[in-house]
Amino acid sequence: MLGGKITIALAGLGSRGKDTYAQAVKKFPEKMEIVAIADIDPDKVKEVAEEFHIPQERCFVSAEDLIAQDKLADVMFITTQDQQHVRQAIPALRKGYHLLLEKPISPDLDECRELVKVAKECDRQVIVCHVLRYTPIYSKVKEVIDSGVAGDIVSVMSIENVGYWHQAHSFVRGNWRNSNTTSPMILQKCCHDMDLLLWLTGKTCESVSSFGDTYLFKEDCAPEGAAHRCMDGCKVKDSCPYDAEKIYLKHPEIGVENGHTEWPVNVLTLHPTVESVTEAIKTGPYGRCVYYCDNNVVDHQVVNLKMTDGSTISHTMCGFTGTGSRYAKFMGTKGEIIADMTANTIQITPFGQETQTIDVNKIATDFSGHGGGDVRMVEEFIDMLLEGKGPSGRTTTVEQSVESHYCALAAEQSRLHGGAVVDLDTLRN
């Protein structure tokens, strides 16, 4: 048990670190405070230092520089890029930090296994940011499934609608566009879903098969007259939904011309204005034509999971959707359950009976950040440390988190080998 207020060292001031977890900490000043920060962008360090009153001697130019110091806090939040996570997490554990670790753990299974080993050796808690567990809708779905109203779950149909502009932003133009420098799409985007589906059903995966590819975002698909940059006289600009001006300036939900200054436009520039975003589109990576980027991750993928009890799960990830949301249908021996994250509803239909609909909007008030999951995850992790308890319920251990990575990386292995079935024990062992 840690007494008093939990102190936090925040390594990585990108969108998740600066705009999500740091802001979550601000909601609970009586429980936690940020006392040290690190990032390679000095402007972000300066701004966060001023906001959280961090003295200069506790501001660092990189996560590695922060970790090299004597232990400065109870907990470290590691919110850097995918392939940096374990290289930073292991020395932080050995310094004595508990960890909140952004997902995925790593695209390298040897690194995942090593992290589990070191966390045990150091007797430290490592919570991976599988934030969907903490959302009001999926917390309620777990309760409904566990009640037995649908009997034993035999089959699940799940889809993640990435959203056309999100696909273009993060996985064609952005930081997660190339698996050689980050992670495969199915791991980066859908380890969330793999973890969620295993947790909700209470099942263990035996084998996986998968198909997927980059269907559209490649040079071969570029329409005639497309320029290499959206603002360089592109002749198909008016008809292209992926035009950077349409997305970052004019989009009704995220465009800066419509007053929106948070994610994703704050990825283009620290303080989004029409002028600064326009300049970023003209000169930066987010103004590139989606057909002429250095991306290699898939824009659609389907994963089939066979569970050890003979039940099955299918999960589809697709970037060709109008909005970003999730939908799942759980089919059991006594009934079915449909969870619709867009409508924020859960439909329960016991066989032979009328459908009951739960409106999740009526059972919670905060749906910010992954449907309300981000803030709840941070608070529950800190409460766990304050109360001296181990992970339970929604809070996942690092061993459980690795299971989702086995599923996702098995799916990628299968995809690369024409859909061949991959036995998960070959990865676990």
C-alpha positions, 0 to 999 in steps of 0.5 A, spaced: 500 500 500 502 506 498 500 512 503 498 519 501 498 521 494 501 517 488 506 521 485 507 520 477 513 520 472 510 521 465 514 519 459 511 521 453 507 527 451 504 525 445 496 525 444 495 519 449 500 522 454 499 529 454 492 530 452 489 524 455 492 521 461 495 528 464 488 530 463 485 524 467 490 526 473 488 533 473 481 530 475 483 527 482 488 532 485 487 529 492 489 522 489 495 523 484 500 528 481 505 529 476 512 530 479 516 529 473 515 529 465 519 527 459 519 528 451 523 529 445 519 535 443 521 541 448 515 545 446 511 540 449 515 539 455 515 547 457 507 547 456 506 541 460 511 543 466 507 550 466 500 547 466 502 542 472 508 546 475 513 541 474 520 544 476 526 545 471 530 539 474 524 534 473 523 536 466 527 531 461 529 530 454 527 523 453 524 517 457 531 514 457 534 521 461 528 520 466 529 513 467 536 514 468 535 518 474 534 516 481 527 514 482 522 520 482 515 517 483 511 512 485 509 510 478 511 511 471 506 512 465 510 510 459 506 513 453 511 513 447 512 509 441 510 502 440 517 499 439 520 503 445 515 501 450 519 495 453 526 498 452 523 503 457 519 499 461 524 494 464 529 499 466 523 503 470 521 497 473 528 495 476 528 502 478 522 501 482 516 504 478 509 501 478 507 502 470 501 504 466 504 502 459 500 504 453 498 499 448 501 495 445 506 492 449 511 490 443 510 487 437 516 483 439 513 477 443 520 476 446 520 483 449 513 481 451 515 475 455 521 479 458 516 484 461 512 479 464 518 476 467 521 482 470 515 485 473 514 479 477 522 479 479 521 486 481 514 485 484 511 491 481 504 492 478 504 493 470 497 495 467 497 495 460 492 500 457 486 496 455 481 502 456 475 498 453 474 494 459 473 500 463 468 503 459 460 503 461 458 499 455 463 494 456 463 493 463 455 492 463 456 487 457 460 483 462 455 483 467 450 481 462 454 475 460 456 473 467 449 473 469 448 467 464 442 470 461 444 468 454 447 461 456 454 459 454 457 464 449 458 459 443 459 465 437 461 472 437 461 477 431 465 483 432 467 489 428 471 495 429 470 501 424 476 505 424 473 510 420 475 513 413 479 519 416 482 515 422 485 510 417 488 516 413 490 520 419 493 514 423 495 509 419 497 512 412 499 518 414 501 518 421 505 515 426 502 508 425 503 507 418 509 502 417 509 496 421 517 496 420 517 502 425 511 501 429 506 495 429 502 491 425 495 494 424 491 488 428 496 489 434 496 496 434 489 497 433 486 491 435 489 488 441 484 492 445 479 488 441 482 481 442 483 483 450 476 485 450 473 479 447 477 474 451 475 478 458 468 478 456 467 471 454 472 469 459 475 464 454 482 462 452 484 462 445 487 455 441 488 457 434 487 463 429 487 464 422 486 471 418 486 474 412 487 482 410 491 487 406 492 494 403 486 494 398 486 502 397 492 506 400 497 504 395 500 508 389 497 503 384 490 505 386 492 513 385 487 516 381 489 520 374 491 527 376 493 526 383 498 530 386 503 527 391 501 533 396 493 535 397 495 542 396 500 542 390 495 542 385 491 536 385 486 535 380 482 530 384 481 534 390 474 535 390 472 528 389 477 525 394 474 524 401 481 523 404 483 530 402 487 533 408 483 540 407 477 536 407 479 532 414 483 537 418 480 544 416 473 543 414 470 536 417 464 538 421 466 534 427 474 535 427 475 540 422 479 546 425 475 551 421 469 549 425 472 550 432 475 543 433 482 544 436 483 537 439 485 530 437 487 529 431 488 536 429 493 537 435 497 532 432 499 536 426 501 542 430 501 544 438 496 550 438 491 548 432 489 554 428 486 555 421 493 558 419 497 553 423 494 547 420 494 549 413 501 550 414 502 543 417 498 540 411 502 544 406 509 542 409 508 536 414 506 529 413 499 529 414 498 533 407 501 527 403 496 524 398 494 517 401 496 514 395 503 516 395 505 515 403 510 510 406 505 506 409 505 498 409 499 496 414 493 493 412 486 497 411 482 491 412 483 485 416 478 479 418 480 474 424 477 468 426 479 465 433 477 458 435 477 457 443 479 452 447 472 450 449 470 449 441 466 456 441 468 461 436 470 469 435 470 473 428 473 480 428 473 484 423 477 491 422 476 496 417 478 503 415 472 504 410 467 506 415 463 513 416 465 513 423 469 510 428 466 505 433 465 498 435 459 493 434 459 486 437 453 480 437 454 475 442 450 468 441 449 463 446 445 457 448 439 461 451 439 468 447 443 473 444 446 480 446 448 486 441 453 491 444 452 497 439 458 503 441 455 508 436 448 507 439 451 506 446 445 501 447 445 493 449 440 489 446 438 482 450 434 477 447 433 471 451 430 466 446 422 466 446 422 472 450 422 480 448 428 484 447 430 488 453 434 494 451 439 498 456 441 505 454 448 506 457 447 513 456 442 513 462 447 509 467 453 513 466 455 521 464 462 521 462 463 518 455 470 522 454 476 518 452 474 511 448 467 511 451 469 513 458 474 508 459 481 512 459 479 516 466 476 510 469 482 506 468 487 511 471 483 512 477 482 504 478 489 503 477 491 509 482 486 506 487 489 499 486 496 502 489 493 506 494 489 500 497 495 495 496 490 491 492 492 486 486 489 487 479 482 484 479 475 485 476 476 490 470 484 491 471 488 486 467 495 483 469 500 484 464 500 476 463 493 477 461 494 483 457 500 478 453 494 473 451 491 479 447 498 480 443 498 472 442 492 473 438 493 479 434 500 477 432 498 470 431 493 473 426 498 477 423 503 471 422 497 467 419 495 473 414 502 473 412 502 466 410 495 466 406 491 465 412 494 458 415 492 456 422 496 458 427 496 454 434 497 459 440 501 455 444 507 455 439 507 463 441 506 462 448 512 457 449 
